[in-house]
Amino acid sequence: MSQLVIEAFQQLYPEKEINYNFSLKYSRKFKPYNANVKLYGNSLMFNLSRDWKKISKEIQIGLIQELMVKILKDRKKTMNMELYNLFMKNVHLAVPKTKTDAILEESFDRINDMFFSGMLDKPNLQWGNSSTSKLGSYEYGSDTITISLIFKNERKELLDYVMYHEMLHKKFKFQNKNGRNLHHSSEFRKMESKFQNKDLMEKEISRLARKYRFELRAILRF
């Protein structure tokens, strides 16, 4: 398996000798199409979700090169990396939509009609835990929007604002600039600012998160 990493390195740095020990493992512990890399001394260890095993060698090489330039703090770009980014921006089209929730679906539909003319395809929708730090997330590989449970019984405007933010991630995906993936581009921020009373929503969400943290500390004291 490390041969794939060697090939990725040689394509990226044809002028360099290989001074690293490479390892590559596919793990069931990752969410779909997730991956990471760790550097210990001269050892580069790549860990990929098992979903990658069925994807073409060229795209896997692009993923490994993306991880490589990130950990080595480089700004190189290859055709394989372009293929990988294109794959990640479109993988949602083939993901089964099996998770939903009535409250989240209503929020998604409201925002979709209001800001996207109803044209954004519906992803998987699920509640997370009662996190006050990670209020929402969009997972490209599984095409899933996850929202913190603290919004379940709150005003719909607060839920809608968090939903809108995650729907923007689904719409814009990411941009690659100078070897880095930007998830909050200027276009993203411009569209985000169109939400009515955006600043007030952010203040109220911060207040809500503080309230939940205070209540949690009070519970833990007893």
N, C-alpha and C positions, 0 to 999 in steps of 0.2 A: 504493500500500500504506500510505503514511503517513496516509491518510484514516481508516483504522481506528484508528490511535493518536489522531488528533485527536478522533474520536467518543468514544473511551474517556476522554480527558482532559476533554472537555466534560461528559460525564455525571458524572464524578467531581468536577469543579470548575466548576459552571455559573456561578459568580460571578466567575471569574478570566479574565483575558485570557491568550491563549497567548503566552508569552515564550520558548518552546523551539523548536528545530529538531528535528523528529522524523524518524526513519528506521525502517523495518521490513524485515527480511530473513529469508527462510526458508533454513535451511542443512541440508545432508546430514551435517554434522559432528557434530550432536547425537544423543544417544540418543533413543529414542522419547518424544515429548511433553516434552522438556526445553526450556528457554528461559533467556535472561538479558537483562539490561539494563545499559547503561553510560552514565554521565553524564560528559560532557566539556564544561566551561564551561556553555553553554546548549543543548547538543545531547544529546538522549536517543535512544540507539540500541538498538532492540529486535531481538534475534536469537532466532528460533524454529526448532525442528526442522521438517522438511518435513511431518511427520505432521499438524501443525496446519492445513495448507492444506485438508484435507478435513473439518475440524470446523466447526460452525456459527459464524457471525459473533458471536452473543451470548456463546458460551463463550470465543472468542478475545478478545473485549473484556474479559471477566472476568480472563483470564490477564494481559493487558496492564495492567489496573488493579491487579492483585496486584503485578506488578513495579514499577509506578509508585509505589504507596504505600510499597513497601519501599525503593526508592532515594531517595525524597523524605522518608523517615522520618515517615510519616503513619499515621493509624489509621482511615481512612475504610473504609466497607463498602458494597457495592452488591449488587443482586440478581444482576448479571452475575458478580460475584466468588463469590457463593454457588453459582451454576450451575457455574462453573469448578471449585470445590472438590468439588462433588458428582460432577462428571465424573471428576476425578482419583482419587476414592475408589472408583470403579467401573470404571475403564478396564481393570483387570486381567481382568475377566470376558470381554473380547473378544480378549485377547492370545493368539496361538498358543503352545502349550507344546511347544517343539521341542528344548530343551536339558536334558540330565540327566546324571547320573553315579551309578554304583552306590553309592559310598561316601556321597555327599551324600544320595542318595535314602534310604538306610538310616537316616541320621541324622534326616532330615526325618520319616520314618515313626515312629521311636522317640519323638521329641518330640511329634508330632501325637497319637499314642495316649496319651502320658503327661499332656499338658497341655490338649489341645484336643478330647479324645474322638474323635479321628480326623476331625474335621469341617472342618479348614482345607484348602481346596483347594490342590493342589500347584502351585507356580509353576515357572518355569524355574530350574534349578539348575546352577551352574557354578563352577569354580575360577577365581580371579583369579591375580595374580602372587604372589610370595613377600613380600608386604608385611608389615612389622612395625608399621605405623602404622594402615593401614586393614585391620582384621582381617576385616571382613564388611560387606556393604551390601545394602539392599533397594531396588530401582529400581521405583517405582510404574508408570511408563509402559510398561516392558517386562515387568513382573511377574517380576522376576528376583532371586534371592538369589545373591550372589557371596561366596565364602569364600576367604580367603588360603590359598595353597598350603602354608604352614608347618604347617597342621593335618592334612595328608593322611596322614602316617605317625605321628601322635601318638595319645595315648590318646583313645578315642572320647568320653570325658566332656568333654574340652576342646573338641572339635569340636561336640558337642551343645550346649554352653553358648552358643557363638557363633551356632550355628544357631537356638537358642531366641530369642536377642535379635533376630535378623533376622525370625523368624517373628512376633514381637510387633509389629514395624513393619508387617508385612503385615496383621495382625489389626486394629491400632488406627489405621493410616494416620497421620493427623495431626489435631490440633484447632486451630481458629482462635480466638485469644483476643487481644482488644485490637489487632487488625490484624496479629498475628503467628501463624505456624504453629508449633505445639508438637509436636515429634516424640517427646518423652519426657514424657508427661503423668504425673500422679500415679497414674492407673490403670495406665499402662504400668509404672511403677516398682514398684507394688504387686505386679503379677503377675510381674515379673522376679525379685523377691525370693523367689518360691516355689521357684526352682531349688535343688535340694539342694546344700549346701556352696557357695553362691554366692560368698561372700567368698574361700574357698579357691581356687575356680576362677579368680577374677580375679587372685589372687596368682600362681597357676601359669601363667596365660596371660601375665602381665607378665614372669615369669621366662623363659618360652619366647621371647618377643619379644626380650628382652635377649640371650639366647643366640644367636639368629639374627643380631642386629646385630653382636655380637662376632665371630662367625664370618665375616660378610661383610667386616668391617674387616680381619680377619686375611688373608683372600684378596686384598683390594685392596692390601695392603702388599707382596705378592710379585709 
